[in-house]
């Protein structure tokens, strides 16, 4: 199995997972959300992390799948908490079934994720499960902070960056660390890969924030300006509020936290403030800073450069994406 084969192998292996059969109302929602597709970035990172050190990936695939099952568990519950009607263009589980089903099916997904780690060699299992449990708790902490920020009047940029580190980035870091450890990497190399993944995750989420404001509606995959309409405290909004003149603060106050009479006018007005303050290039600079930090960690991993090329290429694709 070569890196070019990884996406197809991940898709095929996910399709073969058996979560359970009866009652169907418990297991059908799991098959449904796992069948909605997605980028499958997390298991791909796990395989790429392992491939840096070995060509024998026979024992890596099922633990890699665990990261995708866990990720989709978080999406199922996040959608319920956010009351989101759609996931990847289709009805969310709580809409298609009901909230109680979404809770219980998600719980089973978390159990199944742990079961998939039973493929890990016994000598490595305690360390892997401890790191996974820590990561899973951090993802939940990030989600809680994200919800807390919805009602907190003041959120600092540092608080926001730590929230997205927990909610998004730490799992990407864990996936790379997981692959490395399963492939016999050293402690130092495993740590560099974890840091690489975490920095890429931070850059990835900031890129998402940027695309929400400046993306092409035809390719972004969701409504451009959605974060502005919902008053989401992103890096862009927090930076604008911190740097705005009194007049600009007054304009922002007219739109942020107020009933939305005209969504398009609100997006245009807030985006105009961003443009005046040059928030876009500031965001791009921070994205690039995290990306360069990530590349430095990858550079320090003690394997030939040719082995790193698929991972480096994927990182570039994540940063250049338009959706």
N, C-alpha and C positions, 0 to 999 in steps of 0.2 A: 504494500500500500504506500503510494507516494503522496506528497502534499496535494497534487492535482486530483487525487482520488478521494481526499478527505470529505469534501461536502457530500458527494454521492453516498459514501459509506455511512456517514452520519445520518442522512435522510433515511436510508434503507434500514439501518439499525433501530432508529426511533420508531419506524413503522411496524417493527416486529415486537416492540415491547408489549408485554401483557400486564395491564394494571389490575385486572380482575373482570368478572363477568356479571355477577348479580349482587345486589339489584342494579339494573341497567341505569336507573336514575342517579346512581353514584358514579358509575364508571363511564357512561356515555359522555358526560361533560369533560372528562379528562381526555378521552380520545378526540373529542371535538377541538379543545384548545390546542392540543399537541399537533393536530392536523391543520392548523391555520397557517403553518409555515413560519416565516421569520428568517433572520440572517444566520441563525445557529452559530453565532460568533463564539459562544462560550465553549462548547465542545470542540470547535475548530481550534481555539487557542490551546486547549488541553493537548490535543494531538500534535500541534505545532511545537508546543513546549517540550513534549517528549521526543519528537523527531530531531530536535537539536542534538540529542545524545544517543539515539538508537534507531535502527530500522525495524526492530521487532516491536510492533505496537499491538500485539495480540492481547495483552492484558490491560491496555489503556482505554479501549473503546467504551466499555460499560461504565467505568468511573467518569469518563468524559460525558456520557449521556446523563449521568446524575446531575451535572451542572445545568443542563438544559431543562430537565424535569423540574429542578428547584427554581430556575429562573421563571418558568411558566407558572409555577405555583405562586410566586410573588406577583406576577401579572394578574392572575385570576383574583387574588385578594385585593391588589391595588385597584383594579377596575371596580370592584364592589365598593371599596372605601371612597373612591372618586365618583361613584355613580356614573361611570363612563358607559355610553350606549354601544360603542363599537370598539373592536380590537381587530386590527389588520383588515378593516373594511367589513367585518362581519359582526353580528350581534355578540355581545359579551355573554359569559355564562350566566351571570345573575339576571340578565334580560331574557335570555332564551329559556332558562329554567326559572330559578328564583334565588334570592340571597342565601337561604339556608343550604341549598344544593352547592352554591359556590363556595361556601365555607367548608363544608364537609368534603367535597371533592378535592379542594385545595389541601386539606389536611392529609388525605390519602397520597397526594402527589409528594408531599414532604416525606412521608413514610417510605414511599417507593424510591425516592432519591437516596435515602440512607441505605436501602437494600442494595442498590446498584454499587455502592462502595464495598460490598462484601467480596467483590472480585479483587480487591487490593490484597497483596501478600500480607500474611499475618504480622510480619515484622514491622511493616509500615503502617498497618491499619490504625493503631492508636494515635499516632501523630497526624495522619490524614484526617481522621474523624474529629480530632480536637481542632485542627485548623479550619475544617469545614464548619463545625459548630460555631466557632468564633466568627467566621465570615457571615454565616447565616444570621447570627444575632446582630451583627453590625448592619447588615442590609435592613433588618427590621428597625434598628435605631434610626437609620437614615430616612426610612419612610415616616417614622413618627415625627422626626424633626421637620420633615417636609410638611406634614399636616399641621404641626404647631405653628410653623411660619405663616400659615394662611391667616391666622388671627392675631399674631404678634405685631404690634405697630412698628417696632424697630428690629431689623435684622441686619447684621453686619455682613460685609462681603466675606470675611473670614468664616463666619458661621455658615454662609451659603456654600462656600467651597468645601467645607468639612461635611456638610450634608450630602452633596453629590459624590464626595469620596466614599462615604458610607453606602449610600443608596445604589450607586452604579459602579464605582471604580474598584472597590475591594474585591468584588466577585470576579472581575476580569483578572485581577492580580492573582487571586487564588487559583484560577483555572490554569494559568501558566506555571505557577508553583507546583500544582498537582501533577501536571504532565512531567515536569522536570524531576520531581521526587520519585515518581513511578519509574522513570527511566534511569534512575541511579545517579542523578546529578549531585554535585557537592552542595553543601549548605550555602556557600557563597554564591554559586551560580543560581540556585533556587531562589535566593533572596533578590538577586539582581532581576530575575524574571518577574518576580512578584512586584517589584517596584516599577518595572517596565509596564506591566499590565495596568497597574494603578494609575500611572501617569497618562497612559493612553486612554484610560477610562475617564479621567478628568477632562482631557482634551476632547474626547468624544461627546461628553455631555455639554460642554461649552459650545461645541460646534452645533449641537442640536438646538441650544438656546439661540444661537445666531441664525440658524436656518429658519427658526420659527418666526423671526422678524424679517429677514432678508431673503428667504428662500424663494424658489420658483414654485408657484402653486401647482404647476403641472407635474412637477417631479417630487415635491416634498412629501406627498402622501397624506398630509392632513392640512387643516386650515392654517394658512399663513397668518400670523398675528394672534393666534389662539392664546398665547401666554399673556399678551397685552390685554386682550378682552377679559380674561379671567383674573387679572391683577396678580399674576404669578410673580413672586419675588425672585427674578433671575439675576444673574450677574449684570446683565444689561440695565435692568431697571434700578437695581441697587447702586450701580455706578453713576447712573444719571441723577438719581436723587442726591447722592453725595456731592456731585460736582455742579449741580444746577445753580444758576443765579436766582435771585428772588423772583424775578419775572418767570423764569422757567419752572421754578418750584410751584408757583401759582398755577401755571398751565397744567403741570402734572397733577396737582391737587384737584383740578376740575374734572379729571378723568379717572384717576386711580382711586379705587374704593367707592366709586359713585355708581348709581344705576346706569346701565348702558342703554341710551336711547338710540344711538347710531353707532354700531360696531365698527363700521369702516372708517367713520370720522374719528373715532377714538384711536384706532390703529394708526391712522395717518398723523394725528396730532402728536402722539407719543413717539412715533418713529421720527418725526421732524425734530423733536428735542434730542433724540439719540444722534441724529445727523449733525445738529448744531454743536454738540459736545464731543463729536468724533468717538462715540462709544463703539462703533463697529471696528475701527482699527485697533482700539484698546483691547477689545475681546479677541481679535485675531492675534494680537501680540501675546496675550496670555495663553491662547491655544498653542501657539508656536513654542512658547517657553516650556509648557508641559511636554510637548512632542519632542523637543530637543533633549529634555531631561530623560525622557523614555529611551531615546536612541543612545544616550550615553550609557545607560544601564545595559542595554542590549550589546553594546560594543564591549563591555567588560565581561560578558559571558565567555568562558574559555573554550570555545569551539571554533572550527574554521568558518570564515566569512560566508562560504557557500551554503553552509547549513543554516545560517541566519536569514538568507535571502527570502524564503517564503514568508517568514514572520515580518520581516521589514516591509515586504510588498503589501501584506495585509494591513499593516499599520498605515501605510500611505493611502490605501483604498478607503480606510475608515475616515481619514482626515479629508479626503477629496470628495466624499460622498455628497449627494444633493438630496438625500432622503433618509 
